[in-house]
Amino acid sequence: MTEITRRGFAALVGGAAALPLFGTSFASAARTPRVVVIGGGFAGATFAKYLRRAMPTARITLVEPKKSYVSCVYSNEVVVGLSTLKPLTVGYAALAEAYGIRHVRRSAVAIDPVARRVTLSSGDKLPYDKLVVAPGMAYRYDALPGWNEETAALLPAAWHAGPETTQLAARLKAMPNGGTAIITVPPAPYRCPPAPYERASLFAWYLKRTKPAAKVLILDANETFPKQALFEEGWAKLFPGMVTRIPGSKGGAVQSVDAVAMRVVAGAGSFSGAVINIIPPQRAGDLATAAGLTDQTGWCPVDPRTFASKLVPDVHVLGDAAASGLPKSATSANAGAKVAALAIAKLFAGRPVTDPLFINTCYSRLAPDYAIGIASVFGVDPVSGAIVVRNTGTGTSPLGASLGYRKEEAEDADKWFRALMSDTFA
């Protein structure tokens, strides 16, 4: 990567710059402060782990109905047969045991910010001194005519890893040679900004090998996208003539879907597909909406220094659900969770909270031995108070690199993913 050494960032996970600060424990005015964490994804699990490191006396409860987590990161590889869901799945038992975290396998159904209690699906109530909500994102089933909870089964988004992933894989495998696989991209923000284009790349890789007459069409509501020049260079080099993208200015935004006829209508016209992968518009998870944590955008406004909700007191929102200014990515969730853990520990101890730094690293695989990456450092702008990119700390893979270089980046991507999973769940 330019400006930032590629191999240096391969070993980093989001927010690693903050790690030395976790060598110090913070005593609190409350002897055993009660912290409830809702959601066990990259944000929630990282927060619980790193709050324990900062506050050995805290009573930490993780509310997560599942006994294991399936990573969306690397799930595109599963769709095209490069991997399975097994290496993307990790249980919570080791994390809970190693860090003294109580794992409650129930869903949170309501939040009472006045009484400071969380109601569970069992009817039990959990009191808290601080509540951390990491509900992830939810699909907006009302945003695209023709795509809803019923038709989603026919046109799986696969933006939640698990059954949707295998459903999309089956449809790709069954598509005829000579057909078109259509991927629709919603307006930003959405989870993992480069992922639709990685998916298009891996579709092309798979089809080139198994159905060489097939095509990939990207209908994109956005004008530009992350790592665009690198993706377009890769498409031209690896899959010439196979991948077409229509941006928003040329009618790429989808207007409606017909799941029976397998047709998508966009500003640019009507398009038929043998496979149609609808990546829908998104919003914060249902609990965030029910608890009054979201604004008119559908996301949760937060203080970027602490991730405290701007709408509900003593509640902090992490990960994809937060409108923090960070990309909605796994490493950003990991980084923000560490910042929030340190900030909450300081708040309990009556210590001042300082401006944080965040590291976001993201790799995209275009083929098994071809990957590209970007690494960015974010900080709080002293004038606006918003999270912004520190331009001196940003690097991307170079254009024009050799295939050998791209292969090394693919190897670095694997190391980065393993490090991220270990840092979050182990």
KETORVEX-652013 format. One line per field, with one value per residue (C-alpha): residue number from 1; residue in one letter; y, z, x. Coordinates in steps of 0.02 Angstrom, whole numbers, m for minus. Example, Ala and Ser with C-alpha at 12.3 -4.5 7.8 and 13.67 -1.06 7.14 Angstrom:
// KETORVEX-652013
n 1 2
res a s
c2 m225 m53
c3 390 357
c1 615 684
This chain:
// KETORVEX-652013
n 1 2 3 4 5 6 7 8 9 10 11 12 13 14 15 16 17 18 19 20 21 22 23 24 25 26 27 28 29 30 31 32 33 34 35 36 37 38 39 40 41 42 43 44 45 46 47 48 49 50 51 52 53 54 55 56 57 58 59 60 61 62 63 64 65 66 67 68 69 70 71 72 73 74 75 76 77 78 79 80 81 82 83 84 85 86 87 88 89 90 91 92 93 94 95 96 97 98 99 100 101 102 103 104 105 106 107 108 109 110 111 112 113 114 115 116 117 118 119 120 121 122 123 124 125 126 127 128 129 130 131 132 133 134 135 136 137 138 139 140 141 142 143 144 145 146 147 148 149 150 151 152 153 154 155 156 157 158 159 160 161 162 163 164 165 166 167 168 169 170 171 172 173 174 175 176 177 178 179 180 181 182 183 184 185 186 187 188 189 190 191 192 193 194 195 196 197 198 199 200 201 202 203 204 205 206 207 208 209 210 211 212 213 214 215 216 217 218 219 220 221 222 223 224 225 226 227 228 229 230 231 232 233 234 235 236 237 238 239 240 241 242 243 244 245 246 247 248 249 250 251 252 253 254 255 256 257 258 259 260 261 262 263 264 265 266 267 268 269 270 271 272 273 274 275 276 277 278 279 280 281 282 283 284 285 286 287 288 289 290 291 292 293 294 295 296 297 298 299 300 301 302 303 304 305 306 307 308 309 310 311 312 313 314 315 316 317 318 319 320 321 322 323 324 325 326 327 328 329 330 331 332 333 334 335 336 337 338 339 340 341 342 343 344 345 346 347 348 349 350 351 352 353 354 355 356 357 358 359 360 361 362 363 364 365 366 367 368 369 370 371 372 373 374 375 376 377 378 379 380 381 382 383 384 385 386 387 388 389 390 391 392 393 394 395 396 397 398 399 400 401 402 403 404 405 406 407 408 409 410 411 412 413 414 415 416 417 418 419 420 421 422 423 424 425 426
res m t e i t r r g f a a l v g g a a a l p l f g t s f a s a a r t p r v v v i g g g f a g a t f a k y l r r a m p t a r i t l v e p k k s y v s c v y s n e v v v g l s t l k p l t v g y a a l a e a y g i r h v r r s a v a i d p v a r r v t l s s g d k l p y d k l v v a p g m a y r y d a l p g w n e e t a a l l p a a w h a g p e t t q l a a r l k a m p n g g t a i i t v p p a p y r c p p a p y e r a s l f a w y l k r t k p a a k v l i l d a n e t f p k q a l f e e g w a k l f p g m v t r i p g s k g g a v q s v d a v a m r v v a g a g s f s g a v i n i i p p q r a g d l a t a a g l t d q t g w c p v d p r t f a s k l v p d v h v l g d a a a s g l p k s a t s a n a g a k v a a l a i a k l f a g r p v t d p l f i n t c y s r l a p d y a i g i a s v f g v d p v s g a i v v r n t g t g t s p l g a s l g y r k e e a e d a d k w f r a l m s d t f a
c2 0 177 288 142 m16 m159 m292 m178 m163 m348 m385 m242 m252 m100 12 m76 93 103 m62 3 102 m61 m105 5 m40 98 94 161 250 104 m51 m168 m64 m160 m154 m243 m273 m316 m402 m518 m467 m386 m232 m311 m452 m336 m213 m345 m413 m245 m173 m321 m278 m98 m135 m299 m266 m229 m347 m377 m466 m507 m528 m633 m773 m872 m982 m940 m801 m818 m685 m588 m552 m685 m745 m695 m834 m957 m903 m957 m1114 m1050 m1082 m1143 m1064 m1171 m1065 m910 m977 m950 m988 m871 m997 m964 m775 m785 m900 m810 m638 m675 m619 m682 m740 m732 m828 m726 m585 m410 m349 m181 m47 62 208 284 129 74 m100 m217 m335 m505 m621 m730 m585 m565 m391 m343 m183 m83 67 79 m6 m44 m84 m167 m231 m226 m180 m232 m240 m107 m218 m65 26 m71 m116 m302 m349 m396 m535 m657 m621 m610 m799 m804 m663 m682 m532 m635 m480 m581 m732 m902 m978 m831 m863 m1044 m998 m875 m1002 m1129 m1005 m958 m1140 m1177 m1030 m1074 m1033 m875 m799 m638 m623 m455 m373 m219 m95 18 200 221 197 9 m131 m154 m27 m127 m295 m284 m259 m400 m510 m458 m500 m671 m703 m667 m780 m922 m898 m884 m1058 m1141 m1041 m936 m861 m785 m601 m498 m336 m213 m93 38 180 263 362 301 164 120 56 87 106 m52 m153 m90 m130 m306 m333 m282 m392 m548 m547 m439 m401 m499 m363 m211 m77 56 199 308 450 330 251 119 145 5 57 m109 m297 m438 m597 m711 m642 m623 m444 m283 m110 32 206 134 10 m165 m306 m493 m603 m787 m740 m579 m531 m388 m297 m191 m22 m42 35 2 m159 m170 m146 20 83 21 101 273 268 306 470 504 420 253 252 299 467 453 554 499 509 388 317 379 397 577 529 413 438 304 204 183 118 23 m57 m43 35 189 345 384 435 272 148 11 m126 m262 m176 m10 m100 m177 m9 86 m46 m26 163 146 21 137 289 202 141 321 387 264 317 502 524 638 559 608 615 440 371 231 113 33 m102 m186 m315 m370 m531 m529 m706 m837 m763 m582 m458 m270 m172 m5 54 217 310 413 547 679 843 983 1105 1000 866 733 581 613 526 577 588 561 392 318 194 85 m50 24 21 m77 m200 m372 m530 m584 m429 m462 m641 m577 m463 m612 m698 m541 m535 m710 m658 m501 m599 m726 m586 m494 m649 m689 m511 m507 m678 m760
c3 0 m31 120 237 227 168 278 429 408 372 556 618 665 684 829 870 902 1061 1132 1244 1342 1396 1503 1640 1737 1787 1959 1967 2092 2082 2147 2023 1882 1781 1594 1477 1297 1169 1012 993 824 795 893 1042 1069 1053 1175 1307 1295 1303 1438 1546 1512 1563 1709 1800 1925 1801 1791 1604 1527 1341 1278 1120 1080 971 1040 894 770 581 501 350 315 192 158 m25 m39 22 m116 m251 m166 m107 74 187 332 457 467 478 631 809 975 1123 1257 1251 1255 1401 1502 1469 1513 1644 1535 1571 1407 1412 1266 1248 1135 1203 1164 1252 1337 1480 1487 1639 1749 1659 1623 1474 1450 1377 1272 1427 1520 1634 1661 1668 1761 1698 1738 1557 1408 1247 1095 943 844 674 521 457 280 229 155 118 11 m153 m237 m271 m144 27 156 40 m120 m25 m15 m206 m223 m69 m18 73 172 331 331 352 259 138 89 43 m47 m158 m188 m247 m368 m440 m464 m552 m672 m857 m963 m1059 m924 m829 m643 m581 m421 m360 m245 m130 m90 41 186 195 274 201 58 m55 m32 m181 m299 m220 m244 m427 m449 m371 m472 m629 m571 m540 m702 m807 m749 m754 m871 m979 m1085 m932 m883 m723 m716 m571 m554 m435 m351 m312 m426 m358 m239 m131 m221 m386 m494 m420 m449 m628 m663 m596 m698 m858 m819 m752 m833 m989 m1052 m914 m787 m828 m701 m724 m598 m526 m650 m793 m719 m608 m461 m452 m454 m438 m444 m517 m430 m537 m704 m638 m697 m622 m675 m655 m728 m869 m918 m882 m856 m848 m745 m720 m545 m460 m300 m220 m92 m14 71 255 426 607 685 747 931 895 809 945 1080 998 957 771 682 513 423 505 592 770 797 925 1006 908 1064 1169 1052 1175 1096 1060 1088 1241 1399 1464 1304 1184 1006 915 747 590 680 734 625 683 523 514 372 415 418 536 574 606 724 812 823 883 1015 1088 1093 1177 1305 1355 1359 1468 1587 1603 1628 1770 1848 1829 1708 1555 1385 1253 1064 991 836 734 610 472 362 221 93 m58 m153 m340 m368 m256 m282 m317 m180 m154 7 91 263 341 503 566 699 769 676 803 713 667 800 667 627 473 379 426 250 307 374 224 97 m42 m149 m295 m471 m597 m471 m528 m507 m380 m277 m284 m228 m78 m36 m43 84 190 182 256 398 428 440 561 669 670 721 859 923 933 994 1077
c1 0 58 102 69 175 66 145 134 m53 m79 m51 m160 m340 m451 m407 m244 m165 m267 m205 m65 m197 m278 m127 m201 m357 m477 m557 m734 m843 m964 m876 m959 m1034 m1162 m1135 m1255 m1201 m1334 m1268 m1118 m1047 m878 m930 m1017 m892 m742 m818 m854 m677 m590 m701 m649 m467 m499 m617 m582 m722 m862 m1010 m1023 m1172 m1178 m1356 m1346 m1470 m1350 m1212 m1096 m1065 m1050 m939 m999 m816 m755 m932 m914 m786 m918 m1039 m915 m850 m682 m728 m868 m960 m864 m705 m814 m906 m845 m928 m944 m896 m708 m732 m854 m743 m579 m647 m778 m923 m1097 m1176 m1366 m1440 m1597 m1654 m1673 m1849 m1860 m1755 m1816 m1692 m1776 m1771 m1610 m1672 m1670 m1816 m1774 m1880 m1899 m1979 m1829 m1759 m1576 m1529 m1382 m1274 m1219 m1299 m1206 m1313 m1235 m1385 m1302 m1402 m1572 m1641 m1766 m1899 m2007 m1880 m1884 m2050 m2057 m1924 m1993 m1980 m2069 m1973 m1808 m1813 m1809 m1682 m1570 m1467 m1336 m1286 m1312 m1197 m1278 m1427 m1437 m1256 m1287 m1449 m1356 m1218 m1346 m1425 m1257 m1211 m1376 m1374 m1355 m1205 m1238 m1348 m1321 m1293 m1358 m1299 m1390 m1302 m1405 m1367 m1232 m1217 m1231 m1131 m956 m943 m823 m910 m1033 m887 m787 m940 m953 m770 m787 m945 m842 m700 m821 m918 m760 m712 m883 m996 m880 m1019 m1102 m1094 m1101 m1200 m1188 m1335 m1267 m1361 m1193 m1080 m914 m857 m706 m551 m640 m485 m409 m568 m586 m404 m430 m588 m499 m351 m438 m611 m607 m782 m870 m911 m1018 m1065 m1199 m1176 m1312 m1288 m1322 m1477 m1400 m1519 m1647 m1829 m1920 m1898 m2004 m1949 m2060 m2003 m1824 m1818 m1749 m1806 m1682 m1668 m1564 m1699 m1764 m1640 m1668 m1553 m1524 m1467 m1522 m1432 m1527 m1421 m1559 m1556 m1516 m1545 m1499 m1564 m1743 m1704 m1618 m1774 m1891 m1783 m1785 m1599 m1621 m1653 m1734 m1589 m1627 m1457 m1406 m1319 m1178 m1041 m885 m776 m879 m1013 m1142 m1313 m1362 m1544 m1551 m1446 m1326 m1340 m1194 m1216 m1079 m1046 m1150 m1298 m1199 m1193 m1017 m930 m832 m859 m982 m851 m791 m627 m714 m833 m684 m595 m748 m783 m609 m627 m798 m732 m591 m706 m836 m702 m640 m816 m847 m682 m718 m573 m576 m606 m478 m498 m475 m393 m468 m387 m489 m413 m507 m452 m553 m521 m551 m485 m403 m230 m277 m323 m321 m326 m350 m300 m356 m329 m476 m482 m598 m595 m562 m679 m830 m811 m844 m740 m633 m494 m318 m248 m69 m121 m209 m144 m212 m139 m44 m113 m12 58 115 14 145 109 m78 m47 50 m95 m212 m101 m98 m288 m298 m182 m283 m445 m373 m302 m469 m567 m441 m437 m626 m679 m527
